[in-house]
Amino acid sequence: MTDAPQDPPEPPEDTDMRDDSTTDHPEANLVHFNPWRDFNDAAPQIDPFGDEPDPAQIASFMEVVFGYCDGLIPVRSFIDKGQGIDGRPHNIWIAADETAPEKMATFANWAAREGAAVYVIPGTVAETGQAKAADVAQMQAVVVDIDSGDIAAKRAHLERHLGPPTMVVESGGITPEGQHKAHVWWKLTEPAEGDDIRRLCRLRGDIAGKVGGDMHFRSAHQPIRVAGSVYYKNGLKTLVRIVELNAGLERDLDEFAEAVADMPPAPGVNLTPDFATPDKPAVDDVLVTPVREGGTDDWSRFEGASAAIGYFIRMVHEGRLSRSEGWEAICGYNAAMLRPQWPVERLKRESERLWARHVERHGPPLVRLDSAAPVPDEMPTFTLGALLDDTSPMPDDIIGPRVLTPGGLLVLGGAPKVGKSDLLIAWLVHMAAGVPFLGFTPPRPLRIFYLQAEIQYHYLRERMQQIGLPADLIAAARDNLVVTPKLKMLLDAEGSTRVAAAIRAAFPDAPLDILCIDPIRNLFDGGPDGGGENDNAAMMFFLKDRVEVLRDHVNPDCGVILVHHTKKLSKHQVKEDPFLALSGASALRGFYTTGLILHRPEEDASERRLEIELRNGPALPAKLVDKVKGEWVEVNPMNERLVRAEQGAKFDAERVRKQDVILALLLDEAAEGRLYTSTQFGAAFENQNGLGSQYTIRDRLSVLATKGFAKFRRDLAEHGYPATRSHFGYLCVEGMRFGRDPVVDAETGEVLAEGEPVLPTHFKCPHSGRAREVENPAVWVYPEGLDE
């Protein structure tokens, strides 16, 4: 890559740059731009980390937007948000002639190296420094900015009623639904001037209103991104690209205005008041313009107050302001801009009216940082008598018994790799199917949204496909459990908005039952102070202003499950109080209604212990759980040692070792042509291979015979062994072969095996201990329930 110059390009020497936004230093933020002087002589190189400006697309854009215009084009660049760098804006004016595409490409290249976006006012002005709406002298194209909702459906609606556009530009932004934001352009047959410019701007506002586009384009001086330049925002670098170009397609302004008037609003859009008042002032102007009674200004006090209140209500509804902040802003506008002020009671009534109307049109608040509209709420209170007299039935548990109650919060903690996510997935699948799991019972199939931020998509689907649960259970849960792949986001105001929209899309017809967040650490937002998990204030902010607010929006009665990591504690500490192991601030334990801790009592054992702490119900005993044949099951704690568990485990391992050694010795000895009765084997291998005395060996052989690992052969005359006086016979194990002489197929000459097979004739009855004849010596059968 070439080194970016530290100074911006220079303007032509015959231009006098001015900036209407600065009065004391009018040249403070102007770019000195010379398209013929570049600060690098080296040939431009492609940036391997992102797109570079495209001169061809810039030329096409300039022809559609300025091809017929005369005068100067106001150009502006500034640093987009989300890059972590600051920079002052730079303005230039270039002539709308044949050199304009080349000059714009030069400026776009400089801006790209500086990490800045490039905008133009889509019209020309007469003099350098002019950039106000009243300064725009010519405009030759109509544009609509579609930046929300179903972009593809809105484009189709426009094309159906207004005809194909001359140009469609993907601006670089992406909606929460994953669609590319777009600028749709129609080129006119000749530039609009004078009153026709105001008419053109009204058309831009009408089109935007009818498809839910950006209403700021009612103003002639609203800037727009240049196609072919680079988009920088929130860490994303991409090209502002033309995706459709019909260069020869032009429209007559009168005919186009008729088509706009005839176009109905897109489905779900109803903005009739805006069309009835096409010259309605922009909110930015309303908020800073005083208005007096008597209709002496451009708009009345009622119009100004309604616009301001509506603006702040939208901010509260979208979660960008809290309830108290919204009400404070409304009162501030009333005090500063309405002359005389409205009475507070009237202001409150109007706020309540507009809030109710906004909620009716747009649904419940997306994210409410406090709780509701920007007006006070009453606090519910109950007397002791009322509580004693209320004998109505208790609400049904979401997960019984009292493990997750309506509006409750459950925290599942565990060390990394202990299996908590695997346990959680199996649990959620059972709950979504309406089937009990480890004694936890749902009242019906539950609707569950699993917001997980650890497992990427392909590994998530692999884990789901390998889940060892019955097919009928999985079929019952297919549509009730909705899972996200690994997310790169925080559960802040914007993230909560995205999650709420995803939940509404996943369950449009019924309320959510369970919201599961896995894990807290990857989605944690500590609030404006940026505190971490160990900060009590930050943890309370996350729980109250993020988790609780999100739950209140999707369904106040739904249960929330949070998955969290634990810190390292000694076994004694875990035994004394396992919930001290939860990572982070102690505020978490005081906030949840149910706590679960999954841990291994013994590191070498597969069993896990699930500790349970309830706030809303009687205490539940801890559960001992294990994963057997792909399914989580509850282990009977009566089968577990309570005294000297570690020592007992060592004895168990030693017995298994001796079993393996004995079986291997019997196979090896038979291959060498040696067979034994139980007594003779014990005598032959006493104190060898760590087997102990002959009596210990005979005890182990008796156990192996009872379990079916060892059987017996009484007649071995064909191998030269005399008949034995033993009650059972010679020891025989599965797969035993006598000698190493090759066994050859008589027809093919193929060597099939070594030695002759030794098949049992008798086995030890596991109930009576007597010798019984084997029904089919070729099939090795283990007594039922004793094969492991």
N, C-alpha and C positions, 0 to 999 in steps of 0.2 A: 504494500500500500504506500502511496505517496504521503509525505508529511503534510498535515493540514496547516495552512498559514495561520498565524496568530491574529493578524489584522484582517477585517472583512474586505471584500472588493470595493473599489472606488466608483462613484457615480460619474457620468459624463461631466466634463468641465463646465459646460454651458447650463447646468441645472443648479437651481437654488433650493436645496432640501429644507423643508420645514415639517414640523410635527405638531399637529394641533393639540396633542395631549400634554405638551410641555410648554409653559409660558415663560419661565425664567431662563431656561436654557433650550431654546428651540432646536438646537442641532445635537442634543445630547445622545440621541439614540438613532441617528441616521447612518446609513451605510454609504461609504465612498466607493463607488462601483464603476470600474472600467472593464467592459467586457473584452477588451483587446489585450489586457495585461493579466496574465496568470502568474501566481507566485511560485509555480513549479515548472521547470522545463522538462522534467521527466514525463514519459508517456503515462497516462492514467492506468492504474491497475485495478483489477476486480477485487473487491473486498470479500474474502472468503467467509466472513461472518455475517453477511447480509447483502441485501440488494443495493445497487447503485442507481443513480438517476438515469432515466432512459430518454435521450434526446429525441428519438422518433416519436415517442408518446407525448412528450412536451410539445413538439411541433403540431401534432394532431389536436391536442387540447387547445393550443393558442389559436388555431384556425377556426375551431368550432365556436370559441368564446369571444374572440376579438377580430376575426378575419375581415369583417366589413367596417370595423370601428376606426375612428380617427382620435388623436389625442394621446394621453399618457395613461399607462396601466399602473395603478398602485399595487406594489408588491411588498409583502411583509414576511419576515421570518422570526421565529422565536423558539426557545427550547420547550418541547412538549413535556408534560408532566410524567412523573414516574421513572425518570432516568437517574435521579440522584445528583444532578448537576444543575447549576443555575447559569443564566445568561440573559443579557438585556436584548430586547427585540431590535430588529434592524429593518428600516423601511427604504425602498428605492422606488423610483418611477421610471419606466422604460417606455419608449415610443411604440405605439401600435402600428408598426410597419413591418417590412419584410425581414428586418433584423431582430424582431422581437423573439422568435423561437431560440435563436442562438444566444441572445443575451440571457433569456430565462434559463437555458440549460447551464450557462456558465454560473449564474447565481445559485441554481439548484445544486451544482457540484460543490460550490463553496459551503452552502448550508449543510449538505450531507456530511462534509468533513467536520463541521462544527457541531454535528448532532442536532441540527435545527430543522423544523418543518417549514415548508414554503406555502404561502397563501397569496391569493389575489382577490381584489374586489372585482367581480365579473362585469366590469364596465370601465369606461375611460373618463378621465377628468381633463380639464383644460390646462392646469398649471401644476408644477411640482409642489408638493406639500399638501395638496388637497386630497382629502379622503373621507369627507363627511357625505351623508346621504344627499344633501342638497348640492354637492359638488359634482355628482355623477352626471355626465353629459350624454353618454350613449351606452346602450346595452343591447346586445343582439342575441341573447340566449335566455331561455327559461330553465331554471333548475329546481329540483326538489331533493332534499337531503333526507334519506330514509335511514334512521339510526336505531330503530327499536322494532320489536315484534317480529312477525313473519315477513322478512324482507322479500323473499321470492313471491309470496302471494300478493304483496303490495305492488311489486313491479308488474306482475301479470294483470292486476286490476288497472294500473295506469295504461299499459299497452292496449288493453281491451277497449278502453274508453277514449284515450287520447292519441292512439296510434303509436307506431314504433318510435322510439327516441332516436335522436341523432347520435348520442353517445351515452354509455353507461360506464361509470368509474367506481371501482371498489376503493373506498377511501382509506383502507388499512385497518379500521376498527372491526371488532367482532362482537356480536350481541351475546348475552348470556346463554342463548339457545344455540350458539355456534355458527350463526350466519354472518356473512360479510356485509357490513354497512355499505350503502351505495349512494352515489350522486347520479341522478338521471337528468339528462340535458336534451332540450329541443332547440335547435338553431332556427332563428327567424330569417325571413327572406331579406330583411333590411334592418339596420339598427333602429331601436326605439329612442325617441328624444322627447324632452318636455313632459307633457301630460302622459304620453305613452309609457314613459319610464315608471310613473306612479301606477299606471294601469298594469304594467308588467309585474311590478312588485306585489300588487294585490292578487294577481294570478298565482304568483309563487306562494303566497300565504294561503290562498284557497286550496291549491293542490296539496300543500302540506297538511292543512286541516282535514281534508277529506281522506287522507291515507295515514294520518298519524305521524307525519314527518316533522322536521325541525321548523317551528314557526318563526324563528329569527330571520328567515329569508324574506319576510315581509319588508325588511329594511334594505334599501338599495346598497348600503355600504357594508353589508354582512360579508366577511371574507370566506373563501372556500379553498380547500387544498388544490394544488396544481397536480394534475395527472402526470405521471412520469417522475415526480419527486419522491422523496423517501419519507415514510411515516415512522416517527419515533414516539412511543408512548408505553409506559408501564413495562419497560424492558423489552418491548417488541420492536424490531426493525424490519420493515417490509416496504415494498414498492406500492405507491398509489398508482394502480394500474387500470388501463382502459380494457374492459372486458367485452364491450360491444361498440362498434363504430360503423355508422351509416353516413359517411362523410357527405354524400350528395343529398341527404334528406333535410329539407327546410320547410318551415311552416309559416303561413301568413298569420299575423298577430290577431286579426279580427276573427278568422276562422278558428284559431286555437282557443281564443277566449270563449267562443260559443261551445266548443267541446268541453272546456273546463266547467262552464255553467251547467251543462247537461250531465256531467259525470256524477253519479251518486257516491256517497261516502262508502269507503271500503267496509266489509262486514265487521261489526263491532265498534265502528267509529261513528259518533254522533256529536258533531260540533256546530250545530245550527246557529247558536248565538255568535260564534266567531264569523260565520258567513254573513250574518245579518249586519255585523259591524266590521267591515273589512279594514277600516282605518283605526281599529282599536289599538291604543298605545302599547308599546312594549313594556314589560314589567320593570326592566332596568330603568326606564324613564320614569315610571310611576313612583318607584321607591325613592327617587331623589328630587322630585318636583313638587313643591308646595301647591296646594289647591285650596281655593277660597270658596265660601258659600256664595250663592247667587248666580252660578253658571258663568262667571267671568273668565274662567280658564278653559284649556282645551278639553278638559273632562271634569265631571262633577265630583264633589266630595264622596258621594255614594259609589261612583264608578272607581275612583281611586282607592277607597277603603276596601271595596270588594275585590279588586285586583290584588292589593297587597295581602289581604287576609287569605285569599285563595292561594297565593304564592307560598306563604308560610305554612299553610295547611298541607300543601303538597310536600314541603320539606319534612314536616312531622310524619306524614303518611309514609314517606319513603325511608324514614329513619335517619335523615341527615340532621335533624334537630330533635331534641327531647321535647316533651310536652311543655315544661316550664320555659325552655328557651324559645319555643314557638310563640307562647303567650307573651313573653317579654318583648319579642320582636314586633308583634302586632301592636302592643301598647306603645312601643317606641315610635312606630310609624304614625300612630294616632297623635302622639305628642308633638312630633317634629314636622309633619306635613299637612295635617288637616287644620284649617284655620277658619273658625274656631274648632276645637277638638270635639269629637263625639263623646257623650257620656259613657262611662265604663260599662254600664248596664247594656246600653245599645251595642257597644262593641262586642260584649260577651254574647248577646243574642245572635248577632250576625255571624260570629265565629261558630257558634253551635249549629246554626242553620247551614252554613256552608260545609262544615265538617260532616254533618249527616248526609248532605247531598253528595259529597265527594266519596264517602264510604259506600253509599248506595250505588254509585256509578262504577267504582273501581275496586270494590271488595274491602275486606278487612285490611288494616294497616300492614304494610309489608314487613317492616321491622319497627317496633315501637320502643324507643329507648327508655321511656318512662312507663307509660301504660296506655294512653288513649289520646283524645283530642287535646288541643292546647287550652284546656279549661280544667278547673279543679275537680277531683273525684271525691266521693264520700267514703270514709273508712267504715267497713262493716263491724259491728259490735254485737255481743249477745250477753244477756244476763245469765247468771247461774240457773235461775228458774227456767229460762227458755231452753237451756242445754239439757236440764234434767227432764223436762217435759217432752222433748223431741224423741219419740220412739219410732220414727220412720226407719225402714230397712236400711242397712249399711250398703253403700255402693259395692257393686261386684268388683272383685280383684281383677286386675289385668293379668297378673300371674299369681296364683295362690300357692300356699296360704300366706297372704299379706306380703309376699316377696316384692311385688310391684303393684302399687295401688294407684288409682286415678290421680294424676298430677304428681306422682311420686318420682323420686330420683334414685336410681340404683347405681352404685359404683362397683365394678368388677376389677379387682387388682391382682397382679401377679408378676413375678419376675420374668424377664425375657426368656423365651423358649420353654416356659413351663407348660404351655399348651392352652393358654387362656383364649386365644383367638380361635383355635380349633374347637374348644369347648363351646365358645360363644356361637360359632356358626351352627354347630349341631343343635344348640339350644334354640336359636332363632328359627331354624327350619322346623323344629317340632312345634314351636309356638305358632308359626305361620300356617301349619297344617292342623292346629287345634288338638295336638297330641301331647300328653304329659311327658316330662323329661326329668329324670332324676328326682321324682317326687314333686316337681314344680308343674302346676296345672293351669292351663288357660281355659276360660269359659267357652271359647269358640275359636275358630281360625282367626288369627290376628293380622292386621295390616301393619307391616314393619318396614321402616326405611333405615337401612344400614349405611351410615355415613362413615366409611372407613378410609384411612389415609396411610396405609402401610403396604398393601399388596397391589402390585401393578396388574393391569387387566388380564394379560395372558396367564399369569400365575394364579390369579384369582379364579379364572374359569377352570384351570386345571384342578385347583383344590376343590371347587364345587363339583366337578365331574367325578372326582375320586372319593367323594364323601360316601362312607359306608352305611347308608341308611336304606330301608326298604323302598322299593320303587313306588308303591302306593302312597307312602308318606311324602316323598319328594314331589309326586304329581299333585298332591293336595296343597303343597306350599308354593308351587311354581309362580303364581301371579300375586301372591300376598307378600313375598319378600323381595324388596327392591334394594339392590346393592350398588354402591359406587366403586369404581376402581380407585387407585391411589390418587389423591387430590393434591395439587400444589396451590394451597390457599390457606388463609386463616379464617376463623369463624368470627370475623369482624362485621361491621355493618354491611359492607358489600358482600362478603361471603354469606352472611345470614340471608340476605336477599336472594342470592343464587340458590341456596339450599331450600328456602321456602318455595321458590318457583319450581324447583325440581320435585318437591313433595307434592305440590298441587298438580303437577303434570302426571306424576306417577299414580296418584289416588284422587282423580277429579270428582268421583261420585260418592265418596264416603270419607269420614274423618280418619286420620292416622291413629293407630293404637300405641305404637312404640317407635320412638326415635332413638337410634343407637349411634353413638359417636365413638370411634375407635381409631387411635387413642387420643386422649386429651392433649398430650404433648405436641403432636403434629399439627393441631388446629388451634392451639391456645392463643388467645388475644388478651393481653394484660391491660388493655385500656390506654388512655391518653398518656399515662406515665410510663408505659412500656415495661411494667414489672413482669417478673418471671413466675414460674410455678411455686417458688418458695416464698413468694410475697403474699401475705394474707389478703391485702387490699386488692392485688391483681387477681387472685383466685376468686374473691367475692365478686369482682367486676365481671369476670368471665362467666361465673355461675348465674348471677342475677341479670346482667345487662346483655348477655349473649345467649346462654342456654335457655334461661327462663323466658326471655323475650321471644326467642324463636319458637319455643314450645307454645307460648300463649298465642302466637300467630297461627300456627298450623292446627292446633287443637289444645285448649287449656287443660283438658282432662287426659291427654295422652301421657304415657309413662316415658321416662328418659333413662337410657342405660349409658353410662360413661365407662370406658375402658381405660385403665391407668396402670402405670408401672409401679413396682415396689422397690424400695431400697434394701440394701443388704443388712440383715439383722442376724444375731446369733439364734440358734435353735431355742435357747432358753427364753430370749426376748419374744420370739414368735409364739412360743407356747404360752407365755404370760399374757400377751396382748397382741394378737396378729395384726390388728388394724393400725398399729403404730408403724407398720411397714409401708403404708401408702406414701408414695413420693410427694414432695411438695409441701404446701402450707397446711397447717392443721385446720384451717377454715373448711376444707373439703369434708372432713369427717363430721363437723358440726352441721353441715348443710344437707347431706344425703338422708334419705329415709331408709335405705337398705344398703348394707355393705357386704361384699363378698370378697374373700381372699383365697386364691388358689395357690397352694404351695406343696412341695414335696417334704414329707416328714423325714424320709430317708433318701439321700441322694442316689443310692444305688438301686432303689426300688421304683417300680413303675407307677405305684399308687400315688394319687394326689389327695390332699385334704382340702375340702371346701369349707372355710369358716364363714359363718352367717351371723350378721348383726342386724336386727330389725328395730325401727323406730315406731312403726304403726301396727305392731302386733306382738304376740308372745314370742319368746325366744325359741329359736329352732336349733336343734343339735347340729354339730358339724357333720358333714358327709364325707365318707371315704369313697373316692371315685377312681376309675381306671378305664383305659380304652382297651377293649377286648374284641378282637376280630373286626376292627374298624368302627365299633360303636362304644360310646361312653356308657358305662354301667356303674351302679352303686354297689360297692363291696360291703358285705356284712362285717361290721367292726368286731363282732364276736369271734371272727376267724383270725383276728390279728393279735399278735403278742402284746402284752402290756408290760411285761417284766423282761429285762435284758434282751430287748428286741435286736440289737446289733449282734450280740453274741449268738442268739438263735439263728440269725441269718447266716452267720459263718458256718454253724453246724449244718444247716440246710445245704449250703454250697459244697461242703465236704462230702455229704452223702451223695449228692449228684455226681461229684468227681469220682468217687469209688464205684458208683454204678457204671459210669462210662468206661473206667479202667477194666472192670470185670468183663463187660461185654466185648471189649476189644481183645482182651486176652483169650477169651473163648474162641473168637473167630480166628485169631492168629495161630493158636495151638491146633485147632482142627485142620488148618491149612498145612501144618507141619506133620499131620497124621497122628495127633494126640487128642484123645477125648477123656472126659473126667465125669465122675459122679460128684455130687455136692461135697461129700466128705473128703474125697481125694483132692478136689480142687483147692479146698481150704488148707489141707495139709501141704500141698505142693507150693502154694504161693503165700504162705505165712510170712509176714514182715517184708514182703516184696511190694515195690511200687506204692508204698504208703498205705497198704490195705489193712494192716494190723494183724491180729491173731487169727488163727484158723476159725475160732468161734465167731469172731466179728465177720469174717468172710462168709461163713455159712449163714449167719443172720441176714446179710445183705442178699445172698442168693435166694433165701426163702422169700424175702420181700419182692425180688425181681420175678420169682416164679408166680407169686400171688398176683402181681400186676400184669403178668403175661409177657414180660420181656424175655423170660427163660422158660423153655418147655423140656420135654424129656423124650429119649429114644431108648427102648428096652432091648431091641434085637439089633446087634451090630455084627452078626456073624460074618456078613459079606465083607466087612473091613478087618476081620481077624480078631475081633474083640469077644471075649467069652461073655456068657450071660451073667448079669450082675444080681446080687442078692438085695440090692437097694430097692426100697419100696417104690421109687419113681423111675430110676434108670439113669442113663448118661445125659448130661446137660446138653441142650440144643438151643441155639438162638437163631433169630431170623437172618436168613442169608448165609448160613453156615455151609461150607463146602469142605469135604475131606480130601486131603492131599493136594498135590499140584499137577497131577497128570492131566494133560490136555484132553478136553472132550471135543471130538471131531465129528462133523456132520458127515454121515456115510455117503450121501449123494453128491455133495458139493466139495467135500474136503475142507470146509471152513472150520477154523478153530472157534468153538462157541464159548468155552470157559475153561477154567482150571479146576480140577477136582470134581468129585461126585457130590451132589447135594445131600445134606443130612436133614431129613424131614422128621418132625416129631411124631410120636405115636400116642403120647399121653401129655396131659397138662394138669396143673394143680388147681383144683376148684377153689375160687376165691372165698367161698362161703364155708365149706366143710373142711378144706385143707386136704381132702382125699385125692388120689390120682384118678383121673377120668380119661377115657379114650378120646382122641381127636377125631372129629367127623371127617374132615378133609385136610390131610397133611399138607397139601399144596397151597392152602390159603391160611395165612397167619392171622389169627383172630385174637384181639385184646379184649379182656373182660370190659363190659360196658361201664364207662365212668372211671376206669382205671388205666387208661391208655396214656396219661400224661403224668 
